[in-house]
Every structure is written in structure tokens, then in C-alpha cells.
Amino acid sequence: MKGKFYGIGVGPGDPDLLTIKAKKIFDEVDIILAPETKDGKGSTALNIAKPHLNQRVEIIEKKFPMTYDVDVLNNSYDEISDFIKGFIDRGKKVAFLTLGDPMVYSTYIYLFKRLKLKNVEIETIPGITSFCAIASKVGIPLGENEETIAIVPSVYYKKGDEKLENILKNVDNIVFMKASGQIDGLIDELDNTGHKKGSVFVSRLGLDGQIIEEDIENRRGIKNNYLSTLVAKKNKSIR
Amino acid sequence: MKGKFYGIGVGPGDPDLLTIKAKKIFDEVDIILAPETKDGKGSTALNIAKPHLNQRVEIIEKKFPMTYDVDVLNNSYDEISDFIKGFIDRGKKVAFLTLGDPMVYSTYIYLFKRLKLKNVEIETIPGITSFCAIASKVGIPLGENEETIAIVPSVYYKKGDEKLENILKNVDNIVFMKASGQIDGLIDELDNTGHKKGSVFVSRLGLDGQIIEEDIENRRGIKNNYLSTLVAKKNKSIR
């Protein structure tokens, strides 16, 4: 038997937002590999997938460092991809779980690149992104007619950043992913460019502790959860 | 029994990329409403959903005008939302199928807005977007680290458009949705801003007539299919 690596997007939170394909692959693989969070609550991605896993599959939770230190991250990705390749070389099928979509700001990308270089057979299964789920839940069309959409990984952009301000000036609708720590600056920027009126803050959609806040001013000065997203439409009410 | 309207994203093409939630709702509703295309081949969204529909459900295909004439479109959306409301008022549950995600450039948005104004109970189920499915299939991470992503509905933007050029200048990775008619101009623009090297053209992913072309120059001068997408990364090889 030839080993294979799967990257599987489990969506934002609701276990029923997994794809039928993801569920089928869970029944084919030997090992489910899930990233563990630092807070000791186990793996969020694993909790989402759990209702769809059979009794037979082996579950391995792996700690990923929560840091922006590139050396620490690269060492960790090297180590974990070697760990995965060990199973593949023994003919095992391994599925790595990832929140949302595997190709949108996910840790999976770094494992994917390393294992691809090692000629491992890989299949990636897309997942529902947080921003699509939010748009459906809250009833905000993300893009219609000629509107353009930008997706910005907030942790890398501070208030006053030129690149950020150019994007806000030129794009109609904005999604800020991981809008946690820097939220006050983001709200200021949205206010300056006319996006604030049509905005909504959503945290942990479909998970315990879900927050949907349509007056984003109420999220100022708060250390928001890591799984937080701001969606904002220029010059438009969201309803 | 109270009627209800569902908007359901069926994803880009592979029937197994539907969500488990979509499948569950198919078993609860009385009527499946699917948009019919002009080419007489029936509804693409319906063909994707078909393997998951039970025998009991009533299927209605509705013609939508393929035009940019706002009056014609608005009359059609008014007429179709009234048609849907007729069923809701008689206590029926109606699911409207939409390709990809319902809140990303979909016809559903216009029905959703009208029926919301009429206080119809609505639930929208997100779907896998074409660009996420393309990223997984081709192995292009859409966004990693500090990279920003823009999504542009190509039909509204011609070569030389100032808004388009500002977006290309300021955003790292670009998704052109519906990259069919205007593709020569889009390729020129991507070339000018350093996005061309890291680009891929994908048409009808997971459907009959699927095209994946990593040298986008080969798509010049061609009237490409309506369901075509260009994904481009700035200054980066896609592999």
C-alpha cells in the first residue's frame, strides 16, 4: 500500500459545514493528525471533525508553536513534516485537519510545501472559509456586481501601514482575518475610509463562545479571541 | 407548517464538495429551485446537487436572464422572488441552489435581499468557492503569512481601469472571477504588475470540459467559458 497525505479543511466551526468529501476521506485514512492549541483545550479542528470520525482511526494531536519567530516555526514545520513522512513511507494514509480552508492562511501550507518537495502524494480538500460562513450567518453579501473584496491577515498590519491604507482606499469590501489584538487600529482605519458603517465583528462562529457584534465600536480595547474576523463594506449598510 | 427559504452553495463542481449541512437540508425541503442556463443544458448547480437529492423532492428549474440590463434583471428577480414567496406562504420549504458560495457574486443575493424585506424566514448555507477549490487542486496557497488577497469580478473591469490597476499594485494575490471575455486585457495587466509568473487559469473545475492551464498566455484570444477563474500571485512561482 502506498502512503498518502491529505490536507482537509474542516470549516469554521459547525461540524455539518464539513464537505461530504472530507467525511469520505476520514473513512479511508489510518491517521488523523490535528494541531493542538496552547490553551490545553485540545484541538479545535479535531473537535469539529470528531462527530464524523470512526472508532478505528488513530488520532494524533501535535503541538505547533504559537510564535512569529521564523526559525522556531521552520524547525517545527521541518520536524512535523518529517514525522508525517515517516508514516507515509510505511504506507499509511494521514489526514491533517485545518480550520477553514487549507489554502487560506493555514499552517497546512507549510507542511504541504515541505512534503511536496519530498514527492509525497498529496490531496487537499477545500473547506468553508470563516468569511463565507459569516456572510451567510449574518446576511452580508461579501461581493455583488462590480464590488471588489480584499482579504487581509490583520496581525501583520498596524494602523497607519501604507499597504493597508492603499488597500482600504481601493477595495470595496474588506475581510480582516485574525482581527484580535490590533482591533482598535483596524476600527480607526475602517472609520477613515468609510467602511465602518457596513461592518460586523464575528468571533468563534459555530463554536462555544460565539460573538456576533454589529457595532464594532463595542470591541475596542478588548483582547479578542484569535478566531475573530471583521467584515466591512464601503459606504453601505450591511442590511 | 411555516415556510422557509434556504440558499445553498453547492460548491464549484464535484458533488462531494457539498457540505453535510446542504445534504441534510435537501432531505427537509419540499422544493429545490435551480437556475437554468441559457444553453439548454439544464442547471449546472442542479447537476452538482443531483446525486444528493431524494426522489420525493420537487425540482423546479427557473430561467434567469443572462444580461447586464439592470431593469431586465430587477424585473426578473422581483418575479422570481414573488414566485418563491408564493410557496413560502403556503408553508413550503424551498431551497435555492447556487454555484460556489451564495454570498460571493451569486444571483442568490438578489433573491435573498427581496425575500428578507418581505420578512421571509431565511437560512443561507455557505459553499466551497471556486478559488478555494482551485488553490487546493492546483496546489497554490491563496494567502500565506502577510500576503493579501483581492477578489475581482472581471466582467466589470477592462484593461486600463484605474480601480483595477490600483488593486493590482497594492494587493499580493489576485483572483479574477468570471475571467472569460476580457482575458487578454487581464493577462496584460498581470504582466505589468509582476503577477503573471505565478498565475493559473482554471475553467469548469470538477465539471465536464475542465481546463487547468498554468501558462495563461495560452488562453489569449479565446472566448473562455463563463465559469473561468484566474488566480495570480505577485512575484512568486506558484509551485
Interface residues (C-beta under 8 A of the other chain):
Chain A: G7 G9 G11 D14 P15 D16 L17 L18 T19 I20 K21 K23 K24 H52 D101 P102 M103 V104 Y105 I109 Y110 F112 K113 K116 I122 T124 I125 P126 G127 I128 T129 C132 A133 A135 S136 K137 G139 I140 P141 L142 G143 E144 N145 E146 E147 T148 I149 A150 I151 V152 P153 Y156 Y157 K163 N166 I167 K169 N170 V171 R239
Chain B: G7 G9 G11 D14 P15 D16 L17 L18 T19 I20 K21 K23 K24 H52 D101 P102 M103 V104 Y105 I109 Y110 F112 K113 K116 I122 T124 I125 P126 G127 I128 T129 C132 A133 A135 S136 K137 G139 I140 P141 L142 G143 E144 N145 E146 E147 T148 I149 A150 I151 V152 P153 Y156 Y157 K163 N166 I167 K169 N170 V171 R239
